[in-house]
Structure formats: C-alpha cells, structure tokens
Amino acid sequence: MLDALSEEIQLIILIIIIAVLFFLVSWNNKRNKNKLYHRDQRNFRKNYLKKKDKK
C-alpha cells in the first residue's frame, strides 16, 4: 500500500501519525489527572460509596 508513495511522503505521513498519537496521549493524560485531582476532597471511601449509590 505504501509502496506506491515515495520515501519522503512515507516519512511525512509517519511523522504526522506519531504527532497525532503524541497529542492524543497527552490530552488523555491531562484529562485523567484532572479526574484524579478534582475528586471530592480525594476521599476514596466517600467517592466509592457515592458511585456505588448511583448504580
């Protein structure tokens, strides 16, 4: 599939894919940190019971 493209184009596509993956991982990491640090006073038992009551 990539054999039809020149080596320069393959390299550019590879760099773009790596950049997109890097930004996705960074965004997900930031989102997960916000979830952890913005819990109600970071009390595991309280948060666990609150989530359990919602179910």
PyMOL commands that set and color helices and strands:
alter all, ss='L'
color gray80, all
select helices_A, chain A and resi 2-4+7-37+44-54
alter helices_A, ss='H'
color red, helices_A
deselect
rebuild
show_as cartoon
